[in-house]
Amino acid sequence: MGKKRVMVPAKELDLSTVKYEKEIIQAPHLTGSILKLFVRIIEVPIIGSLIISFMKKENNMVEMLQNTEIPEKPMFTPEFPPQEAEPSVVIVDEEGKPTDRVESALKCLPHYDPASCWSGDTLPSFRYWKIRDFAYAYRSKLVTPSKIAEQIITLVEGCKYHKAPTPLLISFDAEDIRK
């Protein structure tokens, strides 16, 4: 085993007295397409790990790291200053009951009036439909699966009669869809 090297704590370190010691490293000098080839070889699971471990042994990286003692305490969690409370931000208690968490999250959503979305045949030209819109439409019988099936049938049959027919489905039988 080699000689242990103890580093000075960062608080006691005088940077004017420290000199950088160059280590002799034996590594290939690669550029261009040879570098690309070397990277591809390194990324191969078994061969790459063998090459990396060989290069570490040649340059005494493992011994250098094992024989170096760092007196600093490791910091596993980053320390951030306390955050100020943001306006319009609701903090949800993570250890609370799931029902309470859902209620507080639902209060953050914008008001939803399903009747305004499905007011007769005057639907807006474009709208991002959400699951709650479709659920309301099914529950209130505004839309049924058979109505949706008929719309799909008319759409696919309309595509057949264009100048350049669009093959949306491989086989299409309207009666099968209506079942």
Buried (B, 14 or more C-beta within 10 A) or exposed (E): EEEEEEEEEEEEEEEEEEEEEEEEEEEEEEEEEEEEEBEEEBEEEEEBEEBEEEBBEEBBBEEEEEBEEEEEEEEEEEEEEEEEEEEEEEEEEEEEEEEEBEEBEEEEEEEEEBEEBBEEEEEEEEEEEEEEBEEBBEEEEBBEEEEBBBEBBEEBEEBEEEEEEEEEEEEBEEEEBEE
